[in-house]
Amino acid sequence: MLIILCFYVGINFVFASIYYGIGIEHLDGIASSDSEWSKFGQAYFFSTQTFTTVGYGHISPTGFLTSSLLSAEALIGLLSFAIATGLFFGRFSRPTAFLKFSHNAVVGPYGDISGLMIR
């Protein structure tokens, strides 16, 4: 779980940095009067909303470059959650065998006949 959390925070930080590098003016809904940390924070939370496909709609991309980045981030988000779900399922649904195999086989009396006994 810690690895997934670190991946989630890290990938959103990377995408927020790219959005911030492209220019906050290409994200409609972020006020230009806010401080730089506030702008980066809003870009980060926009990234988390896009990555998880929540999409609250408060901020929207304008321009081809930010829309392309948004599309790539949404695809990576969907694939990441699908991979994480598959890994969790594979980890916790391992089949367990209830059969035990014997190393010795004995022929002995069983009722009125002889029988093969595996112990």
C-alpha positions as CSV (number, residue, x, y, z in Angstrom):
1,M,0.0,0.0,0.0
2,L,2.9,2.3,0.8
3,I,4.4,1.7,-2.7
4,I,1.1,2.6,-4.3
5,L,0.6,5.7,-2.2
6,C,4.2,6.9,-3.1
7,F,3.5,6.2,-6.8
8,Y,0.3,8.1,-6.6
9,V,1.8,11.2,-4.9
10,G,4.9,11.1,-7.1
11,I,3.1,10.7,-10.5
12,N,0.7,13.5,-9.6
13,F,3.6,15.7,-8.5
14,V,5.3,15.1,-11.9
15,F,2.1,15.9,-13.9
16,A,1.5,19.0,-11.7
17,S,5.0,20.2,-12.4
18,I,4.5,19.7,-16.2
19,Y,1.2,21.6,-16.0
20,Y,2.9,24.4,-14.0
21,G,5.8,24.4,-16.5
22,I,3.5,24.7,-19.5
23,G,1.8,27.6,-17.8
24,I,-1.0,28.0,-15.4
25,E,-2.8,30.3,-17.8
26,H,-3.6,27.2,-19.8
27,L,-5.7,25.8,-16.9
28,D,-8.9,27.8,-16.9
29,G,-10.2,28.2,-13.3
30,I,-7.0,28.9,-11.5
31,A,-6.9,32.5,-10.4
32,S,-3.8,34.4,-11.6
33,S,-3.8,36.5,-8.4
34,D,-3.0,33.5,-6.2
35,S,0.5,32.9,-4.9
36,E,2.8,30.6,-6.8
37,W,2.5,27.8,-4.2
38,S,-1.3,28.1,-4.4
39,K,-1.2,27.8,-8.2
40,F,1.0,24.8,-8.0
41,G,-1.3,23.3,-5.3
42,Q,-4.3,23.8,-7.6
43,A,-2.4,22.2,-10.5
44,Y,-1.5,19.3,-8.2
45,F,-5.1,18.7,-7.2
46,F,-6.2,19.1,-10.8
47,S,-3.8,16.4,-11.6
48,T,-5.2,14.1,-8.9
49,Q,-8.7,14.7,-10.2
50,T,-7.6,13.9,-13.7
51,F,-5.5,10.8,-12.7
52,T,-8.4,9.3,-10.7
53,T,-10.9,10.4,-13.4
54,V,-13.0,12.2,-10.7
55,G,-13.1,15.4,-12.7
56,Y,-14.9,17.9,-10.5
57,G,-14.9,20.4,-13.3
58,H,-13.6,23.4,-11.4
59,I,-10.5,23.6,-13.6
60,S,-10.4,22.8,-17.3
61,P,-7.6,22.8,-19.8
62,T,-7.4,25.3,-22.7
63,G,-5.0,24.7,-25.6
64,F,-3.8,21.6,-27.4
65,L,-0.7,20.9,-25.3
66,T,-2.5,20.9,-21.9
67,S,-5.4,18.8,-23.4
68,S,-2.9,16.3,-24.8
69,L,-1.2,16.1,-21.4
70,L,-4.5,15.6,-19.7
71,S,-5.4,12.8,-22.1
72,A,-2.1,11.0,-21.4
73,E,-2.6,11.4,-17.7
74,A,-6.1,10.0,-17.7
75,L,-4.9,7.0,-19.7
76,I,-2.0,6.4,-17.3
77,G,-4.4,6.8,-14.4
78,L,-6.8,4.2,-15.8
79,L,-4.0,1.7,-16.6
80,S,-2.3,2.2,-13.2
81,F,-5.5,1.4,-11.3
82,A,-6.2,-1.6,-13.5
83,I,-2.6,-2.9,-12.9
84,A,-2.9,-2.3,-9.1
85,T,-6.3,-4.0,-9.0
86,G,-4.9,-7.0,-10.9
87,L,-1.8,-7.2,-8.6
88,F,-4.0,-7.1,-5.5
89,F,-6.4,-9.7,-6.8
90,G,-3.5,-12.0,-7.8
91,R,-1.9,-11.5,-4.4
92,F,-4.9,-12.2,-2.2
93,S,-6.6,-14.8,-4.2
94,R,-3.9,-17.4,-4.4
95,P,-5.3,-20.9,-4.5
96,T,-4.4,-23.2,-1.7
97,A,-4.4,-26.9,-2.0
98,F,-6.1,-29.0,0.7
99,L,-4.6,-32.3,-0.5
100,K,-1.5,-33.7,1.1
101,F,0.5,-36.2,-0.8
102,S,2.0,-39.3,0.9
103,H,5.5,-40.6,0.5
104,N,4.6,-44.1,1.5
105,A,1.9,-46.5,0.2
106,V,1.0,-49.7,2.1
107,V,-1.0,-52.7,1.1
108,G,-2.8,-54.0,4.2
109,P,-6.0,-55.6,5.5
110,Y,-9.1,-53.6,5.0
111,G,-12.2,-55.3,6.2
112,D,-12.2,-58.8,4.5
113,I,-9.9,-57.8,1.7
114,S,-6.6,-56.1,1.1
115,G,-6.5,-52.4,0.4
116,L,-4.1,-49.8,-0.7
117,M,-3.5,-47.3,2.1
118,I,-1.7,-44.1,1.7
119,R,-0.5,-42.5,4.9
